[in-house]
């Protein structure tokens, strides 16, 4: 009896390898030594069997534990599970699903798959996004044809079982020991064919229609988020569940508030006296009027936080803050009294300000006179 190699050595993995590493190593070796790639090569077939036996033990946690403790003696023999593949067909039967359709795994029947998802769009104001609302949305989806009830066949007739695949939707083609499972070319995987197609839907069984439904928008949604409407997508083509409708959110910009996640920013101009002396500032909030106390000596750009006056978070149900940023506004026009008071203030602060009645031409004459004097001295 030939000596059995270490299963870890056969697959080229460490003893600490994960299940995923073992499966990946087996796939690579099985494809490398696949009999279809090595026709007539008995050594390749033996290596194919050897790596399959190693995988059969190491991918099973209980067998792997016995092998790690007792070696081949722990998995060989009755009930051990190791080295039992008599031919390549046994390997295909045991592990065909790990390769998908290459070895014909996964069964011959059709899997009921869900219908396709569809999309709709909804536009909200900032207040609607903050409070949550119910909106009616329209979108298009395919629905079963009323004339043929989704069969695709003319009334009075029915779909016929595909004679090529026997209704399975898939066929297995054999070439020696290799079996390949593919979609049935005759029915396209449906398992049945329409002999007399419905004229309304042309045998497709579905028609495109416009649907209007109401969607509940949770409070706090942000621009670019989406809300799933379960089961409002297209119907399954073979008896599975319908798809979903995803409603994509667009939130309009607001003239007063800028959003940053759950927080809102409101930029408010204040006057120099308000900043210097302090004041109580009336500011807008989503709920109406609000007040912020501005302390004396406030600088332009300072931010005051109003806790809990921002946007709700649809995931954590917490509420953000309203951030009030003040900026000192410089007037472009002054009344005579304002001009007089500001000049008196400037004198108190010993601040050099522009002369009050000095015209542009007078300033220009002074400028040239000063330059001429400098030139004569030089």
C-alpha positions in Angstrom: 0.0 0.0 0.0 1.5 3.3 -1.0 2.4 5.8 1.7 -0.2 8.6 2.1 1.1 12.1 2.0 0.2 14.7 4.6 -3.1 16.3 3.6 -1.8 19.8 4.4 1.2 19.1 2.2 -1.1 17.9 -0.6 -3.1 21.1 -0.6 0.0 23.3 0.0 -1.4 25.0 3.1 -0.3 25.5 6.7 -1.9 23.6 9.6 -3.3 26.8 10.8 -5.1 27.5 7.4 -8.7 28.7 7.6 -11.5 26.9 5.8 -11.5 29.6 3.1 -7.8 29.0 2.5 -8.3 25.3 2.2 -11.2 25.7 -0.2 -9.2 28.1 -2.4 -6.2 25.8 -2.5 -8.4 22.9 -3.5 -10.1 24.8 -6.3 -6.7 25.7 -7.8 -5.4 22.2 -7.6 -8.6 20.6 -8.8 -8.6 22.9 -11.9 -4.9 22.2 -12.5 -5.3 18.4 -12.4 -8.8 18.3 -13.9 -9.0 15.3 -16.2 -10.5 17.4 -19.0 -7.2 19.5 -18.9 -5.1 16.4 -18.8 -6.7 13.8 -21.1 -5.1 10.3 -20.7 -2.7 11.5 -17.9 -3.2 8.9 -15.2 -0.8 10.7 -12.9 -3.0 13.9 -13.1 -6.1 11.9 -12.3 -4.3 10.4 -9.2 -3.3 13.9 -8.1 -6.9 15.0 -8.6 -8.1 12.2 -6.4 -5.4 12.9 -3.8 -6.2 16.6 -3.4 -10.0 15.8 -3.3 -9.4 13.3 -0.5 -7.4 15.9 1.4 -10.1 18.5 1.0 -12.8 16.0 2.0 -11.1 15.6 5.4 -9.8 19.1 6.0 -13.0 21.0 5.1 -14.9 19.0 7.8 -14.1 20.4 11.2 -14.7 17.0 13.0 -12.6 15.0 10.5 -9.9 17.6 10.6 -9.7 17.4 14.4 -9.3 13.6 14.3 -6.7 13.9 11.5 -4.7 16.6 13.5 -4.7 14.3 16.5 -4.3 10.8 15.0 -3.1 11.4 11.4 -4.4 9.2 8.6 -5.3 6.5 11.1 -8.0 8.8 12.5 -9.9 9.2 9.3 -9.2 6.0 7.3 -11.4 2.9 7.7 -15.0 2.5 8.5 -16.7 5.8 9.2 -13.5 7.7 8.8 -14.4 9.3 5.6 -10.9 9.6 4.1 -9.7 8.1 0.8 -13.1 6.7 -0.3 -13.2 8.1 -3.8 -13.2 5.2 -6.3 -13.4 7.3 -9.4 -13.7 10.9 -10.6 -17.5 10.7 -10.8 -17.6 10.3 -7.0 -15.6 13.5 -6.6 -18.0 15.4 -8.9 -21.0 14.2 -6.9 -19.4 15.2 -3.6 -17.9 18.6 -4.5 -19.5 19.7 -7.7 -21.1 22.7 -6.0 -17.8 24.2 -5.0 -17.0 24.8 -8.8 -20.5 26.0 -9.8 -21.5 24.7 -13.2 -18.1 23.3 -14.1 -18.8 19.9 -12.6 -22.6 20.0 -12.9 -23.2 20.9 -9.3 -26.3 22.6 -7.8 -29.0 20.3 -9.2 -30.9 20.3 -12.4 -34.0 22.2 -11.3 -34.6 25.9 -11.7 -34.1 28.1 -8.6 -36.9 30.5 -7.9 -35.2 33.9 -8.0 -36.6 37.2 -6.9 -37.9 39.8 -9.3 -35.9 42.8 -10.4 -35.6 45.9 -8.2 -36.9 49.2 -9.5 -36.2 52.8 -8.7 -38.2 56.0 -8.1 -37.2 59.5 -7.0 -38.7 61.9 -4.5 -37.8 65.5 -3.7 -38.3 66.9 -0.2 -38.0 70.3 1.5 -35.8 70.6 4.5 -38.8 70.7 6.8 -40.3 67.6 5.2 -37.0 65.8 5.6 -36.8 66.9 9.3 -40.3 65.9 10.2 -40.8 62.9 8.0 -43.8 62.7 5.7 -45.8 60.5 3.3 -45.3 61.0 -0.4 -46.9 59.6 -3.5 -44.3 58.4 -6.0 -44.6 57.1 -9.6 -42.4 54.6 -11.3 -42.6 51.9 -14.0 -42.4 48.2 -13.5 -43.3 45.1 -15.5 -46.4 43.3 -14.3 -48.1 40.1 -15.3 -50.1 40.5 -18.5 -53.9 40.5 -17.7 -54.8 38.7 -21.0 -52.6 35.6 -20.3 -52.2 35.9 -16.5 -48.4 36.0 -16.9 -48.2 32.7 -18.9 -47.2 34.3 -22.2 -49.7 32.0 -23.9 -52.9 32.8 -25.7 -56.1 32.3 -23.7 -57.2 28.7 -24.0 -53.7 27.4 -24.5 -50.9 26.9 -22.0 -47.1 26.7 -21.8 -45.7 23.4 -22.7 -42.9 21.6 -20.8 -39.6 22.0 -22.7 -38.9 18.6 -24.4 -35.2 19.4 -24.6 -34.5 19.7 -20.9 -37.6 18.0 -19.5 -38.8 21.1 -17.7 -35.6 21.5 -15.7 -34.3 24.6 -17.5 -30.8 23.2 -17.5 -29.1 20.4 -19.3 -26.0 18.3 -18.5 -23.6 17.5 -21.3 -21.2 14.7 -20.8 -17.8 14.2 -22.4 -16.3 11.1 -21.0 -15.9 11.6 -17.3 -16.5 15.4 -17.5 -20.1 16.7 -16.9 -21.0 20.3 -17.7 -24.3 21.8 -16.7 -25.6 24.7 -18.8 -28.8 26.7 -19.4 -31.1 24.9 -21.7 -30.7 26.5 -25.2 -34.2 25.6 -26.2 -36.2 27.4 -23.5 -33.6 29.8 -22.1 -33.7 28.3 -18.7 -37.5 28.7 -18.3 -38.3 25.0 -18.4 -41.3 25.6 -20.6 -42.1 27.1 -24.0 -45.0 29.0 -25.5 -46.5 27.3 -28.5 -49.2 30.0 -29.2 -47.9 33.3 -27.8 -50.2 35.9 -26.3 -50.6 38.8 -28.8 -50.9 41.4 -26.1 -47.5 40.8 -24.5 -46.0 38.8 -27.4 -45.3 35.8 -25.3 -43.4 37.6 -22.6 -46.1 37.2 -20.0 -45.4 40.8 -18.7 -46.2 44.4 -19.7 -44.6 47.7 -18.6 -46.9 49.8 -16.5 -46.8 53.0 -14.5 -47.5 52.6 -10.8 -48.4 55.2 -8.2 -47.9 54.3 -4.5 -47.4 56.1 -1.2 -44.1 55.8 0.6 -43.5 56.8 4.2 -40.3 58.9 4.5 -38.7 58.7 8.0 -37.7 61.9 9.8 -34.1 62.9 9.3 -33.4 61.5 5.8 -30.5 63.2 3.9 -29.9 64.0 0.3 -28.8 60.8 -1.5 -30.4 58.4 0.9 -32.8 55.8 -0.2 -35.9 54.2 1.3 -36.8 50.6 0.4 -40.4 49.7 -0.4 -40.4 46.0 0.1 -42.2 43.8 -2.5 -43.0 46.7 -4.9 -40.5 45.7 -7.6 -41.1 43.5 -10.6 -42.6 40.0 -10.2 -40.3 37.0 -10.3 -40.2 35.2 -13.6 -40.5 31.7 -12.0 -42.5 31.9 -8.8 -40.1 33.6 -6.5 -40.7 36.7 -4.4 -41.1 40.1 -6.1 -38.3 42.6 -6.1 -38.2 45.8 -4.1 -38.6 49.5 -5.1 -35.8 51.8 -3.9 -36.9 55.4 -3.4 -33.9 57.8 -3.8 -34.2 61.0 -1.7 -33.3 64.6 -2.9 -33.5 67.4 -0.4 -33.9 70.9 -1.6 -31.5 73.6 -0.4 -32.8 76.1 2.2 -32.3 79.8 2.1 -31.3 80.1 5.8 -29.9 76.7 6.8 -27.0 74.7 5.6 -26.9 71.0 6.6 -23.9 69.1 7.8 -25.1 65.6 8.7 -27.5 65.9 11.7 -26.4 69.5 12.3 -27.7 72.7 10.8 -25.7 75.9 10.2 -27.3 79.3 10.2 -25.1 82.4 9.4 -26.4 85.6 11.0 -25.0 89.1 10.5 -24.7 91.4 13.5 -23.6 95.0 13.9 -20.4 96.2 15.5 -22.2 97.6 18.6 -24.0 94.2 19.1 -20.7 92.4 18.9 -18.9 94.9 21.2 -21.6 95.4 23.8 -23.4 92.0 23.6 -27.0 91.3 22.8 -29.8 88.8 22.7 -30.1 87.7 19.0 -33.3 86.4 17.5 -32.5 83.6 15.1 -34.6 81.2 13.0 -35.0 77.5 13.8 -36.9 74.7 12.1 -39.6 75.1 14.9 -39.9 78.9 14.6 -38.2 81.7 16.4 -35.3 81.2 18.8 -32.8 83.3 20.8 -29.1 83.3 21.2 -27.2 85.3 23.8 -24.2 87.0 22.2 -21.7 88.1 24.9 -19.8 91.4 24.8 -16.6 91.2 22.7 -17.8 88.6 20.3 -15.6 88.2 17.3 -16.7 87.8 13.7 -17.0 84.1 12.8 -17.8 82.8 16.3 -20.3 79.9 16.5 -23.0 79.5 19.1 -24.6 76.0 19.6 -28.3 75.5 20.1 -28.5 71.8 21.3 -31.3 69.6 19.8 -32.4 72.2 17.2 -30.9 70.4 14.2 -32.0 67.3 12.2 -33.1 64.0 13.7 -30.9 61.0 12.8 -33.0 58.3 11.2 -30.7 55.5 12.4 -30.0 56.5 16.0 -33.1 58.7 16.6 -30.8 61.3 18.2 -31.2 65.0 17.2 -28.4 67.3 16.0 -27.7 70.9 16.9 -28.2 74.3 15.3 -24.9 76.1 14.9 -25.4 79.9 14.7 -22.4 81.6 13.2 -22.2 85.4 13.5 -20.4 87.8 11.2 -20.0 91.5 11.9 -21.6 93.5 9.1 -20.0 96.8 8.0 -22.6 99.3 6.8 -22.1 100.7 3.3 -23.9 103.9 4.1 -24.1 106.0 7.3 -26.4 108.7 8.4 -24.9 112.0 9.7 -25.5 111.0 13.3 -23.9 107.6 12.7 -20.9 109.2 11.0 -20.5 111.7 13.8 -20.6 109.0 16.5 -18.2 106.7 14.8 -15.7 109.6 14.3 -16.0 110.4 18.0 -15.3 106.8 18.8 -12.3 106.8 16.5 -10.9 109.8 18.3 -11.4 108.1 21.7 -9.5 105.1 20.4 -6.8 107.3 18.8 -7.7 105.6 15.5 -6.5 107.2 12.2 -9.6 107.4 9.9 -10.1 109.0 6.5 -10.8 112.8 6.6 -14.5 113.7 6.4 -14.6 116.3 3.6 -11.4 115.7 1.7 -12.2 115.3 -2.0 -10.5 112.9 -4.4 -8.8 115.8 -6.3 -7.5 117.3 -3.0 -6.0 113.9 -2.1 -4.5 113.7 -5.5 -2.9 117.2 -5.2 -1.4 116.3 -1.8 0.0 113.1 -3.2 1.8 114.8 -6.1 3.1 117.6 -3.9 4.6 115.1 -1.5 6.3 113.2 -4.3 7.7 116.4 -5.8 9.2 117.4 -2.4 10.9 114.1 -2.1 12.4 114.4 -5.5 13.9 117.9 -4.8 15.5 116.7 -1.6 17.1 113.8 -3.4 
